[in-house]
Amino acid sequence: MFPARIRLFSLLGFRVSIDISWFFLAFYLVLTLSTRYFPEQVPHLGLRAYIAMAVIGAAGLFLSIILHELAHAVVARGFGLPIGGITLFIFGGVAELKQEPANPRSEFWVAIVGPVASISIAAGCFVAAIGAEAAGLGGIEAVLAFLTITNTVLALFNLVPAFPLDGGRVLRSLIWWRTGNLMRATRIACWFGTGFGALLVLSGFALFVSGDRLGGSWQVLIGLFLAAAASQARNQTATALSLKDATVADLMERAPLSAPPGITVAELVNDYLYRLNRKFVIIAGDGQAIGYVGPEQIKKVPQSQWNETYARAIAASFTHETVVSPAAPAIEALRKLQSNGTGHLTVLEGSKLAGTVSEANFVNFLSVREELACIGAGPREAGTARTGG
């Protein structure tokens, strides 16, 4: 989701990163605040003062969003849910949950605490703005008033019952609690998310036609993002439920292609990559995996040196993100696969090569389960039938 992000710092044990798209929002915000908003709120100040107020206001909003997402992350951690970190991007921020909440209660509290945090920040800024006004600090009062308004809007917008907004997650938790069916709850909450996104797109077009091109375009983009995110969330939940009881051993390729460490790069390219039409090869000897080689590793070696360079010398070392064990949950492997950028995982038992996992393995596994579900056969029923045969 965030291919180009910069890690900033860690807060309470959570990694805080910023996507490059946030800088577009920051630029637009500073420009708008310094040329339109603050000159209207506090007339007769110089351009430098307005720019300084705009930068402070944007930084305050930046901090407010971090605190909003931090509240989600802290409560999620309290429920035992792993968090990948907090990332700010052009449409706000996100605390990256690595797995869905285990029950409606945890879903509700993880979701609702974000708007509560924003309302609390707005209340604090409101009180501080009153103090600044009493002290005659007009510029500071204007910045605090801006943060009061933006945090209130942030809380109210997030409370809209449209998934994946916080309000949509609250709605999902209530439907989940009432029906006991997470997939049904997700489907309904996502319908609201798609509908709200469509409404924003239509109203954005109306604004654009009426003359507010910038505001209308921004609203259309937000609507499209919400609609797409709702669809993605529905698919992710369906996938997670299908993989709920599956392990890596259930879907891995058990006879993976491997090459000995003593072959040259030329032999590796000609006899394995080209001839077998593979993008990567595991380097292993006597069943012990050493590393893997793909196009990225081969590009580092000049072609003139292929005949004298051995596979062991260029093999990429395994990392936590490129290795998984056969007993690991399949959903954990899928998350690693989606984030590591290599397109595959090596399955190891200790240092012994046990198999590989790729996106194709997941596609085949989910396809089979979907087809069996259509004829009413769950995994256990299918297994019983196979054993009986």
N, C-alpha and C positions, 0 to 999 in steps of 0.2 A: 504493500500500500504506500509505503514511504521509501522509494528507492534512493532519494537524494536528501538525506537529513544529516544534521550536524549535532553531535552530542555536546551539550552545554555543561551540565553538572549533575550531581546526584543529590537528592533531597529525601531525607528519611529512608534512605536505602533504595530509592527509585531513580532510575536513569531518566533524565529530562533532556529531550532532543528537540530540535526545531527543523521542520521541513523547509526547503528553500522557498516554497510557495508562500510561507508566512511573510517573507520580506516584501512581496507585492502588496499584501494587506497592510503592513507597517508603513510602506511608502504612501499608499493611498490614504491611510488614516492620518498621518502627519500632515500631508498636503491639505486634506479637507479641514482638519482642525485649525491649522495655522492660517488658512486663507479665507475660511468661511465661518466656522463655528465659533471660535474664541473671539474673533473681531466683532461678531454680533453680540456675544455675551458680555464682553468687557471692552467697550470702545476706547479709542484714543491711546492705545498702547503701540509700541513700535513692533516692527516685523520680527526683530530678534526675540522680543518677549513672547510673541505668539508662537514662534518656532519652539522656544524652550518649553512653553506650556504644552504644545502639541507632543513633543518628545516625552515629557513627563506623563502626559495622559496616555500615550501609546504604551509606555513602559508599565504604567499602572494597570492597564487592561491586560497586558502580557502577564503580569504577576497574578491578576485576578483569575485568568483562565488556568494558570498553573495550579492555583489553590483549589479551584473547582475540581480539576482532574485529580489533584492530590487527595482530596476528600474521597473520591471514588476508590482510589488505589488503597488508601489506608483501611477503609471498611472492607474492601475485597480481601485484603491480606488478613484481616481479622476473621474472615470466614474461610480462610485456607485456600483462597483462589490465587494462583500465580499471576503476577503482573509482569509484562515484558518491558514496561516503561511508560513514560508520558511523552507524547509528541504533539507539538503545536504545528498547525498547518493553516492554510488560507481560510478554511471555514471554522476555525476555532482550535479545539484540542481534543485529544483522546487518550484515555488510560487503557493501554492495550491488555485486555484480559486474554490469557492464554487458554482458558477453557470457560465454558458456560457455567453459571451458578448451578449448584447441585439441587436447589429447591427454591420454591417461590419466595420464601422468607429472605434468603440471602439476595435474590434478584431484586426484591423490593428495596431493601436497605442500601444496597450498593448503588441503585439508581437514584433514590430520592435524596441521598446525602449531597449530591452535586448542586441541585437547585437550592438546598438549604444553605450550603456554603456561600453561594452567590448572594442570596438574600442577606446573610449575615455580613458579608463584605459591603453590600450596599448600605445596610444600616449603619455600619461603622463609618463609612464615607459621609453619610448624611449628617451624622452627629459632628464629625470633624469639620464639615462644610459650614455648619451653623457657627462653630467656634471661630473659623476663619473669617466669616462675615462679621461677627461681633468685633473681631480684632482689626477690621478694616483691610484685610488681606484679600483684595478682590481677585487677583490672579489665582491664588491658591484655592480660593472658594470656588472659582469657575472650574478648575481641574477636578476638585473633589465632587462637585455637582455632576460633572460629566461621568465620573466613575460610579456615582450613585445611580445615574440613569442607565448606563451600559450594563452594570451588574444586575439591575432589576430586569432589564430587557432580556439579558442572558438567562436569568432564572425562569422568566415567564415563557420564553421561547422553548427552553428545554423541557418545560412541563407540558407542552402540547403532546397529547397522547398519540404520537406518530413515531413508530420504530424507525431508526435506531436512536431517536432522541430519548432523554431520560424519562420523559412522560410516557413514551411508547414502551419502555422497559417496565415502568410501573404498571401500565395496562397489561402487559404480557404476564407479569407476576400475578396479578389479580385473576386473570383468566386461567392461568396455569393452576393457581390455588383452587379455583372453583371447579375446574374440569379434570384436573390431574393429568392433562395432556399437553406436554410442552410444545409439540409440533403444531397442534391446533392453535394454541395460544400465540405462537410465533407467527403463524399464517395470518391470524386476525390482526395482530399488532402491525404486521408488515403491510396489510391492506390499507390500514390507516396511514402508514408512512408513505405509501405510494400515492394515495389520494391527496395527502397534504402536499407532497412534492408537486403533483400535477396542479393543485390549486395555486401554489407559488409561481409555477411556470406561467400559468394563464394570467395571473395578476401582474406578473413581471412584464409580459407582453403588452398588457394594457398600459402600464406605466411607460413603457418604451414608446408606444404609439402616441401617448398623450404628451410626449416631449421630455420626460425624465429618462433619457437613454442610459445614463450610468446606473441609476437606481434600478431601473427595469432589468438591465442586463445582469446586474448583481443578483437580483431576486430570481431570475431564470436559472442562473448557475447554481444557486443554493437549492432550488427545487429539483433540478436534474440530479444533483448530488444526493439529496435525500431519497429520491425514487430509486436511484441505482444502489444506494447503500441498503435500502430495505430489501430489494431483490437479492442482493449478495448475502444479507443476514439470513434470509429464509433458506437459501441454498446451503449456507454454512451449517445452520442448525440441522437440516435434513442429513447432511453428510456426517455431522458429529453423532447423531442418533444412530445412523447406519453403522458407524464404526465403534459404537459404545462398548461392545464386549469383544472387539477384535484386537488381536495382537499383531505385531510385525510378522511373526511366524505364520500367520494365517494367509498372508498375501505376498510374501517376499519370493523372489526368484531364487530357487535353491541351488541352481547350478550356474553361478555367475561366471562370466568370462574373466579370466585372469591370465597374466603373462609373467614369465620368470624375470627376476630382477637383472639377470645377466644378458638380456638381449639388447641390441642397439636400438636407437631411436628410429633408424631407417627400417629395421625389421618390424618394430612396433607399428609404425605407420602403414607399411605395405601389407604385412601379414595379419594385422588385427583391425586397425581403423578402416582402411580402404577395403580390404577383402571381405571383412565381416560387417561393414557398414555400421560401425559403432562410434559413439562420440567420446567414450571414456573406457579405460581398461584398468582393472585393479592389478597392481603389481604384488605378487605373492610367491613365496617359495616354501615348499613343504607344508602347505596349508596355513602359513603365517602371513598375514597381510602386512605389507610394508607401507603402501600408500596407493595413490591412483594417478593416472596420467590422462589428460584430455587435451583439446586444442590449445588451451591457455598455457599449459606447461610446455607443449611442443613449440609454440611460437617463440619461446625464450631462447631456443637453440637455433643458431644459423644452420640452414640446410646443408651447408658445406661441412658441418661437424656431425651430421646425423650418424655417419658410419663409425665414428669413434666415441660417441657419447652413449652411455648405458642408461637403461630405464631407471635403475635404482637412483641415479644421480639427479634425475629431474622429477621423480615422483613427489607429488604433493602429500604432505603429512596429513593424517587424519586429525580432525578436531571434534569437539563436542557436537558441532552443528552438522558434521558430515558422517557421523557414525551413530548407529542405534543397535540395541541388542534385540534378539528374537523375542524376548519376553516383554518388551516395551509396548505400551498401548499404541494401536495404529494411529490414533488421532495425534499423538505426540510426534510420530514419524512424519505425518502429513505437514504439521506446522514447521518442522525442521526443513522439509523438502521445499516448502513454499518460500522459505526465508534464506536458505544458504546459497542460492544462486548457481549451484552446480548441476541441478536437474536429477540428482540421484543421491542415495544414501548407501553406505556400506554397512552390512549387518555383520557384527563381530561377536563372537563368544570369547571374551578375553582378547587375545590377539589372533584367534583362529577365524578364518573367513567362513561365514555361514551362508551368506547370500547378499543380494542387493535389492533395493526398493527404488522404484521410479514412479512417475505420475501414471504411467501406463498400468502399473500393477494396481493402483488405486481405482483407476477407471474401470478395469476389468472386474475387480472385486465388487465395487458398488453396482455395476451393471448386472452382475449375476444376482446380487441380493434384491435389486429392484425387480428383476424378472420373476424371481421366486416369490416375492411378496405379492405380485400380481395374481399368482395362482394360489395364494394362501399358504405358502410353505415358508416358515421361518427357518433360521439357521439350524435349530435343533431337529425340526421335522425333516429337513433335507438331509441332515446327517444320519438320522435313523433310517431313512429310505435307502441311503447309499450303503449303510452297513448291512441292512436286510438283503440287499441285492447280492 
